[in-house]
Amino acid sequence: ISNVALQTGYCDQSHFTKVFQKYFSVSPMEYRRKHMLK
């Protein structure tokens, strides 16, 4: 998740996680788990 945060222009993982969770209503890790099963 740190790499994704940096690659998308966020200066740290914490801020990326907050924005991601606000937009998708799940944490990045939970989103990843849900979509890896498909």
MMTF fields as JSON, N, C-alpha, C and O atoms, coordinates in Angstrom:
{
  "mmtfVersion": "1.0.0",
  "mmtfProducer": "UNKNOWN",
  "numBonds": 151,
  "numAtoms": 152,
  "numGroups": 38,
  "numChains": 1,
  "numModels": 1,
  "chainsPerModel": [1],
  "groupsPerChain": [38],
  "chainIdList": ["A"],
  "bondAtomList": [4, 2, 8, 6, 12, 10, 16, 14, 20, 18, 24, 22, 28, 26, 32, 30, 36, 34, 40, 38, 44, 42, 48, 46, 52, 50, 56, 54, 60, 58, 64, 62, 68, 66, 72, 70, 76, 74, 80, 78, 84, 82, 88, 86, 92, 90, 96, 94, 100, 98, 104, 102, 108, 106, 112, 110, 116, 114, 120, 118, 124, 122, 128, 126, 132, 130, 136, 134, 140, 138, 144, 142, 148, 146],
  "bondOrderList": [1, 1, 1, 1, 1, 1, 1, 1, 1, 1, 1, 1, 1, 1, 1, 1, 1, 1, 1, 1, 1, 1, 1, 1, 1, 1, 1, 1, 1, 1, 1, 1, 1, 1, 1, 1, 1],
  "groupList": [{"groupName": "ILE", "atomNameList": ["N", "CA", "C", "O"], "elementList": ["N", "C", "C", "O"], "formalChargeList": [0, 0, 0, 0], "bondAtomList": [1, 0, 2, 1, 3, 2], "bondOrderList": [1, 1, 2], "singleLetterCode": "I", "chemCompType": "L-PEPTIDE LINKING"}, {"groupName": "SER", "atomNameList": ["N", "CA", "C", "O"], "elementList": ["N", "C", "C", "O"], "formalChargeList": [0, 0, 0, 0], "bondAtomList": [1, 0, 2, 1, 3, 2], "bondOrderList": [1, 1, 2], "singleLetterCode": "S", "chemCompType": "L-PEPTIDE LINKING"}, {"groupName": "ASN", "atomNameList": ["N", "CA", "C", "O"], "elementList": ["N", "C", "C", "O"], "formalChargeList": [0, 0, 0, 0], "bondAtomList": [1, 0, 2, 1, 3, 2], "bondOrderList": [1, 1, 2], "singleLetterCode": "N", "chemCompType": "L-PEPTIDE LINKING"}, {"groupName": "VAL", "atomNameList": ["N", "CA", "C", "O"], "elementList": ["N", "C", "C", "O"], "formalChargeList": [0, 0, 0, 0], "bondAtomList": [1, 0, 2, 1, 3, 2], "bondOrderList": [1, 1, 2], "singleLetterCode": "V", "chemCompType": "L-PEPTIDE LINKING"}, {"groupName": "ALA", "atomNameList": ["N", "CA", "C", "O"], "elementList": ["N", "C", "C", "O"], "formalChargeList": [0, 0, 0, 0], "bondAtomList": [1, 0, 2, 1, 3, 2], "bondOrderList": [1, 1, 2], "singleLetterCode": "A", "chemCompType": "L-PEPTIDE LINKING"}, {"groupName": "LEU", "atomNameList": ["N", "CA", "C", "O"], "elementList": ["N", "C", "C", "O"], "formalChargeList": [0, 0, 0, 0], "bondAtomList": [1, 0, 2, 1, 3, 2], "bondOrderList": [1, 1, 2], "singleLetterCode": "L", "chemCompType": "L-PEPTIDE LINKING"}, {"groupName": "GLN", "atomNameList": ["N", "CA", "C", "O"], "elementList": ["N", "C", "C", "O"], "formalChargeList": [0, 0, 0, 0], "bondAtomList": [1, 0, 2, 1, 3, 2], "bondOrderList": [1, 1, 2], "singleLetterCode": "Q", "chemCompType": "L-PEPTIDE LINKING"}, {"groupName": "THR", "atomNameList": ["N", "CA", "C", "O"], "elementList": ["N", "C", "C", "O"], "formalChargeList": [0, 0, 0, 0], "bondAtomList": [1, 0, 2, 1, 3, 2], "bondOrderList": [1, 1, 2], "singleLetterCode": "T", "chemCompType": "L-PEPTIDE LINKING"}, {"groupName": "GLY", "atomNameList": ["N", "CA", "C", "O"], "elementList": ["N", "C", "C", "O"], "formalChargeList": [0, 0, 0, 0], "bondAtomList": [1, 0, 2, 1, 3, 2], "bondOrderList": [1, 1, 2], "singleLetterCode": "G", "chemCompType": "PEPTIDE LINKING"}, {"groupName": "TYR", "atomNameList": ["N", "CA", "C", "O"], "elementList": ["N", "C", "C", "O"], "formalChargeList": [0, 0, 0, 0], "bondAtomList": [1, 0, 2, 1, 3, 2], "bondOrderList": [1, 1, 2], "singleLetterCode": "Y", "chemCompType": "L-PEPTIDE LINKING"}, {"groupName": "CYS", "atomNameList": ["N", "CA", "C", "O"], "elementList": ["N", "C", "C", "O"], "formalChargeList": [0, 0, 0, 0], "bondAtomList": [1, 0, 2, 1, 3, 2], "bondOrderList": [1, 1, 2], "singleLetterCode": "C", "chemCompType": "L-PEPTIDE LINKING"}, {"groupName": "ASP", "atomNameList": ["N", "CA", "C", "O"], "elementList": ["N", "C", "C", "O"], "formalChargeList": [0, 0, 0, 0], "bondAtomList": [1, 0, 2, 1, 3, 2], "bondOrderList": [1, 1, 2], "singleLetterCode": "D", "chemCompType": "L-PEPTIDE LINKING"}, {"groupName": "HIS", "atomNameList": ["N", "CA", "C", "O"], "elementList": ["N", "C", "C", "O"], "formalChargeList": [0, 0, 0, 0], "bondAtomList": [1, 0, 2, 1, 3, 2], "bondOrderList": [1, 1, 2], "singleLetterCode": "H", "chemCompType": "L-PEPTIDE LINKING"}, {"groupName": "PHE", "atomNameList": ["N", "CA", "C", "O"], "elementList": ["N", "C", "C", "O"], "formalChargeList": [0, 0, 0, 0], "bondAtomList": [1, 0, 2, 1, 3, 2], "bondOrderList": [1, 1, 2], "singleLetterCode": "F", "chemCompType": "L-PEPTIDE LINKING"}, {"groupName": "LYS", "atomNameList": ["N", "CA", "C", "O"], "elementList": ["N", "C", "C", "O"], "formalChargeList": [0, 0, 0, 0], "bondAtomList": [1, 0, 2, 1, 3, 2], "bondOrderList": [1, 1, 2], "singleLetterCode": "K", "chemCompType": "L-PEPTIDE LINKING"}, {"groupName": "PRO", "atomNameList": ["N", "CA", "C", "O"], "elementList": ["N", "C", "C", "O"], "formalChargeList": [0, 0, 0, 0], "bondAtomList": [1, 0, 2, 1, 3, 2], "bondOrderList": [1, 1, 2], "singleLetterCode": "P", "chemCompType": "L-PEPTIDE LINKING"}, {"groupName": "MET", "atomNameList": ["N", "CA", "C", "O"], "elementList": ["N", "C", "C", "O"], "formalChargeList": [0, 0, 0, 0], "bondAtomList": [1, 0, 2, 1, 3, 2], "bondOrderList": [1, 1, 2], "singleLetterCode": "M", "chemCompType": "L-PEPTIDE LINKING"}, {"groupName": "GLU", "atomNameList": ["N", "CA", "C", "O"], "elementList": ["N", "C", "C", "O"], "formalChargeList": [0, 0, 0, 0], "bondAtomList": [1, 0, 2, 1, 3, 2], "bondOrderList": [1, 1, 2], "singleLetterCode": "E", "chemCompType": "L-PEPTIDE LINKING"}, {"groupName": "ARG", "atomNameList": ["N", "CA", "C", "O"], "elementList": ["N", "C", "C", "O"], "formalChargeList": [0, 0, 0, 0], "bondAtomList": [1, 0, 2, 1, 3, 2], "bondOrderList": [1, 1, 2], "singleLetterCode": "R", "chemCompType": "L-PEPTIDE LINKING"}],
  "groupTypeList": [0, 1, 2, 3, 4, 5, 6, 7, 8, 9, 10, 11, 6, 1, 12, 13, 7, 14, 3, 13, 6, 14, 9, 13, 1, 3, 1, 15, 16, 17, 9, 18, 18, 14, 12, 16, 5, 14],
  "groupIdList": [1, 2, 3, 4, 5, 6, 7, 8, 9, 10, 11, 12, 13, 14, 15, 16, 17, 18, 19, 20, 21, 22, 23, 24, 25, 26, 27, 28, 29, 30, 31, 32, 33, 34, 35, 36, 37, 38],
  "secStructList": [7, 2, 2, 2, 2, 2, 2, 6, 6, 7, 1, 1, 2, 2, 2, 2, 2, 2, 2, 2, 2, 2, 2, 2, 1, 1, 7, 2, 2, 2, 2, 2, 2, 2, 2, 2, 7, 7],
  "xCoordList": [0.834, 0.0, 0.876, 0.515, 2.001, 2.921, 3.344, 3.367, 3.678, 4.106, 2.994, 3.24, 1.786, 0.648, 0.447, 0.218, 0.53, 0.371, 1.399, 1.052, 2.641, 3.697, 3.527, 3.733, 3.152, 2.988, 1.809, 1.786, 0.846, -0.326, -0.235, -1.207, 0.927, 1.165, 0.909, 1.007, 0.585, 0.386, 1.73, 2.562, 1.941, 3.244, 3.388, 4.505, 2.279, 2.406, 1.2, 0.137, 1.397, 0.387, -0.849, -1.968, -0.655, -1.758, -2.785, -3.988, -2.306, -3.22, -3.925, -5.133, -3.18, -3.768, -4.873, -5.95, -4.612, -5.593, -6.863, -7.964, -6.728, -7.9, -8.739, -9.963, -8.088, -8.809, -9.453, -10.61, -8.719, -9.23, -10.457, -11.471, -10.361, -11.459, -12.686, -13.816, -12.479, -13.607, -14.311, -15.54, -13.55, -14.11, -14.76, -15.855, -14.09, -14.566, -15.293, -15.857, -15.293, -15.935, -15.327, -15.958, -14.132, -13.356, -11.889, -11.494, -11.089, -9.656, -9.037, -9.616, -7.87, -7.205, -6.944, -7.062, -6.59, -6.317, -7.578, -7.534, -8.693, -9.957, -10.393, -10.877, -10.226, -10.543, -9.713, -10.222, -8.444, -7.537, -7.974, -8.018, -8.3, -8.748, -9.998, -10.08, -10.966, -12.228, -12.01, -12.646, -11.119, -10.921, -9.932, -9.886, -9.152, -8.245, -9.01, -8.562, -10.16, -10.942, -11.72, -12.143, -11.914, -12.704, -11.897, -12.41],
  "yCoordList": [-1.191, 0.0, 1.251, 2.263, 1.184, 2.336, 2.699, 3.875, 1.693, 1.951, 2.601, 3.548, 2.104, 2.677, 4.125, 4.993, 4.387, 5.757, 6.686, 7.765, 6.276, 7.112, 7.271, 8.361, 6.197, 6.243, 7.114, 7.628, 7.279, 8.09, 9.511, 10.263, 9.879, 11.259, 11.604, 12.771, 10.625, 10.898, 10.828, 9.98, 11.726, 11.76, 10.684, 10.372, 10.109, 9.01, 8.073, 8.433, 6.889, 5.835, 6.197, 5.86, 6.868, 7.222, 8.106, 7.857, 9.124, 10.027, 9.285, 9.432, 8.5, 7.703, 6.802, 6.719, 6.125, 5.21, 5.955, 5.46, 7.128, 7.917, 8.318, 8.187, 8.802, 9.222, 8.015, 8.08, 6.928, 5.705, 5.203, 4.867, 5.154, 4.644, 5.552, 5.063, 6.838, 7.765, 7.541, 7.577, 7.312, 7.151, 5.783, 5.693, 4.711, 3.346, 2.72, 1.634, 3.366, 2.871, 1.577, 0.879, 1.258, 0.131, 0.529, 1.416, -0.13, 0.153, -0.426, -1.32, 0.075, -0.48, -1.985, -2.726, -2.432, -3.851, -4.688, -5.747, -4.218, -4.936, -4.966, -5.99, -3.864, -3.793, -4.823, -5.547, -4.869, -5.811, -7.249, -8.059, -7.573, -8.929, -9.309, -10.405, -8.411, -8.688, -8.928, -9.803, -8.16, -8.267, -9.35, -9.725, -9.854, -10.965, -12.274, -13.207, -12.358, -13.586, -13.778, -14.894, -12.72, -12.812, -13.373, -13.516],
  "zCoordList": [0.0, 0.0, 0.0, -0.6, 0.657, 0.662, -0.748, -1.111, -1.543, -2.922, -3.73, -4.478, -3.588, -4.31, -3.887, -4.73, -2.6, -2.099, -2.736, -3.216, -2.741, -3.319, -4.825, -5.357, -5.518, -6.974, -7.398, -8.516, -6.521, -6.861, -6.319, -6.379, -5.793, -5.405, -3.951, -3.574, -3.13, -1.704, -1.01, -1.332, -0.05, 0.615, 1.678, 2.089, 2.129, 3.081, 3.004, 2.5, 3.51, 3.46, 4.275, 3.889, 5.38, 6.267, 5.559, 5.636, 4.881, 4.173, 3.034, 2.85, 2.284, 1.2, 1.737, 1.146, 2.858, 3.448, 3.842, 3.603, 4.439, 4.84, 3.633, 3.654, 2.587, 1.383, 0.706, 0.29, 0.594, -0.03, 0.717, 0.105, 2.035, 2.853, 2.755, 2.76, 2.668, 2.525, 1.185, 1.119, 0.126, -1.217, -1.411, -1.966, -0.956, -1.196, -0.006, -0.14, 1.13, 2.363, 2.896, 3.69, 2.474, 3.011, 2.976, 2.219, 3.796, 3.787, 2.514, 1.897, 2.119, 0.946, 1.08, 0.104, 2.288, 2.503, 2.31, 1.684, 2.844, 2.699, 1.23, 0.749, 0.531, -0.898, -1.663, -2.519, -1.338, -1.999, -1.744, -2.671, -0.485, -0.146, -0.924, -1.478, -0.968, -1.664, -3.15, -3.738, -3.759, -5.196, -5.603, -6.774, -4.678, -4.988, -5.077, -5.743, -4.415, -4.41, -5.701, -6.004, -6.459, -7.697, -8.834, -9.944]
}
